[in-house]
């Protein structure tokens, strides 16, 4: 198995080369280590290798993994956020990449005011228009920004996020990344707001994303290999009346918990 430090050296070299091709400084680009379906030991491995940001797709996964992990990393929610999980998300994550409506922004602001939080967020934009993807329509972005600036004082809006359609050819993602950057530049110019963060690019297309202006690239498979095969299992009470994850209040309302690579609650890894 290749050492993560060696893998990371190669990835950072590719990021530096992409930056050089378009006249950017590699220091402008940070890697988010996407550890979904991996155990807490992978978070430690990432931290020890110098990665300071961890990305998780699900609130319920981070709810058990973060307490079991090394302290130090900044935790980012990069997956879809349901309104009924906002309180837990604000307690766990330092940054939310996936705010996709005014309604969700209002919910985040309301809960943040209740608990004294000051959340940092990105707006998730469905640039491609794919029905299978989350994110607001491009025409919804401007009114959402105006609403957040005027009506959501607890929230700090820092930029935009998108996912390109899957393709074996990284170049196919370029138009979507380019459009997001153009959208950001236009909004900054017309609205007078700062949107310094662009979260775009994953393991298959991060070099193109960097060339198009990404400041955060979300990398999982290229760093940690293929994710373990998992299946969904229901959360249930243990013999002592507690949930498998410990605090029943923390996990109430989540329905079922995903299982992970041996370190998670109710782990059930498939062969």
N, C-alpha and C positions, 0 to 999 in steps of 0.2 A: 504493500500500500504506500502510495506517494505521500511524503510528509507535507502537511498543510503549509509550512513555511516555504517549501519549494514551489508548491502550487501558487501560493500568493505572490511569490516573486515573479512568476510568469504572468499572472493576471495584472499585476501592477506595471509590468513591462509593456503589456499590450495597451493599458490605459495611457501610459506615458507616450507611446507611439501614436495613439489616436489623437492625443492632445497636440503633439508636435505637428501632425498633419494639418491642423486647423488653427495653429497659433495660440493654443491654450496652455495654461500652467497646470500640471498634474495635481497640484495641491488644491485645485478647485473641485476635485472629484473625490468623493468618499464612497467606500464600499459598505453596504449594509449586508451583513452575514445572515442569510435567511436559513433559520434552523428548524423550520417546521417539520414535524414528524421525527426529528432527531431528539435525543435525550439531552439532559443538562450537561453531560460530559462534553458534548460538542460545543456548547456555549463557552465552556472553559478553554477548550482547544482554540477556539476563535480568539478569545481574549488573550491567551498566552502568545498567539501569533501576531498580536498587535491590532486586531480588529476591535473597534470600540463601540460599534452599533450592531444590535441584534434585531432582526426583523421576524415578526411572527404574523401568521395569517388569521389566527383565531384567539379570541379573548380567553376562552376556556383552556387552551393549551398553555398560554403564557401564565395563567393563574397558578398552575402547579409548577411550571418549569422555572419561572423567575425565582421563587423562594429557594428552589433546589440548586440554583446556579451560582456561580461565582459573582460576587458583587463588583460593580464597576461599569459594565456596559450600559449604554443608553438603549432603552427598549422602544421599538417602533412598531406600531400596528400597521401592516401593509395590506391586510385583507378587509373584506366588507365588514362594516360595523352596523349591527342592528340597534335600533333605538333602545331596546330593553336591556342592552349590555353596556350602555354608555357609562354608567356609574363605575362598573368594574373596570372598564377600559381606562377611565381617568385615574383610577387607583393604581393601575399597573404600568401604563405606558407613558413615556416622555413625549411621544410624538405620534400623531394619527395622520396617516397618508390618505385616508379613504373617505373623506367627507364628501358626500355626493348630492346633497340637497339643502335647501334653506331649513327645512323641517329638522334635519339632523343637526345642523349647526345651532339651531335654537335649543334643541335638547341638550347638546353639549354645553352651551353657555349657561343654561338653567342649572344643570347638575354641578357644573364647575362653581357657580355662585354659591350653591348649597354647601359644598365641601371645601371651598376656599382654594380651588385649583386654578391654574393659569395655563390651559392647554395650548400647545402649538400644533397647528394643523396644515395640511395641504388639501386642496380640492382635487378630487379624482374626476378626470375628464374622459369620457368615452369618445376619443377622437375618431376611431374607426367606424363608429356607429353599429358595431356588432351587438345583436340582441343578447348574446350570451355573456356579455361583459357588463360589469357594474360601471357606474360613473354617470355624471350629468352630461347633457348635450352641450356642445360648444356654445350655443346661443343662450344657455342658462347661466353661464359663468359670470358674466358682467353683473346681472342683477344680484347674484348670490354674493359677490364680493362687496357690492354696495351695501347690501343688507348686513353683512358681518361687520363692516366698518362702522355702520350707523347704529346697529342694534345688539351687537354681541361683544360687549366690552371685556369679557373674561378671555376671549379668544385672540390668539396671535396667529394671523394668516401669513404663511411664509412662502407659499408657492403652489405649484401644480404637479399632479401625478397622472401618468397614463400607462396603459399596456398596449403594445402593438399586437395585431393578430399573429397567431402562431404561423411560422414558416420555417422551412429548412434553410432558406436563404436570408441571412441577416439584412441584406440590402432591401428586402421587402418592407422592413420596419422603418426605413429612413423617412418616407413621407409623413408618417404619423408623429415621429419625434420632431421633425422639422416644423410641422404644423403646431405642435404644442409650444415650441420655443417662440415661434412667430406670434402666437396668441398671447403668451406671457409678455413679450416685448411691447405688443400693441396695448395691452391692458395697463402696463406700467406707465406708458406714455400718456394715454388718454385719461386714466383715472388718478394718476399721481400717487400710486401705491407701490410699495416695494414687494416684489415677489422673487426673491433671490434663489429659491430652491426649485429645481426640476428633478423629480424622481421618475426616472424612466430608464429602461434597459435591464435585461435579465441575462442569464448565463449564455443564451444563444445569440444575443444581439447587443451586448453592452458596449462593444467597440464603436458601433454605429451611433449608439445613444450618446456616447462621449463626444463624438465628432459633431453631433447636433446640439450639444449644450447641456447634457445631463450633469447635475451636481451630485446626485445620489444614484448609484446603480445597485440593484437588488440581486445579489448573487447567492445561489444555493448549490445547485448541482455541480457547477464548475469548481466549487471549493470542496464540497463534502461528498461528492459522488451521488449516485442515484438514491432517492429516498427509499426507505424500507416500505414494503407493501403492508398496508394496514387495513383493517376493517372497523366499522363503527360498532361500538358496544354500548349498551345502556349503563348509565350510572346506577349503582345500587348500594344499599346500606350494607356495611360489614357486620360481623357477628357482634361487635360492640355498639352497634347502632349508629356508627359514623359512616360518612361516605368514604369511598376508597381514597379520596383526595384529602381527607382530613376535616376541614371546616365545612359543614353542610350549608351554612349561610352563603359562603363564597360561591358555591356551585349550584345553588338553587336556581331553577329556571333554565338551566342549560340543556335539559333534556338528556341527551347522551353525550358521552365524552369520546373523542377520538382516541385511538390507542397508538402507541409510538414504539420506539426502538428499544423497548425493554426497560426504560427508565421511568416511563410515565405511569399514571394510575390506570388500572384495568388494562395493562399492556397485553396485546394479543397480536404478535407479529406473524404474518403468514409466511409459509415456506415458499 
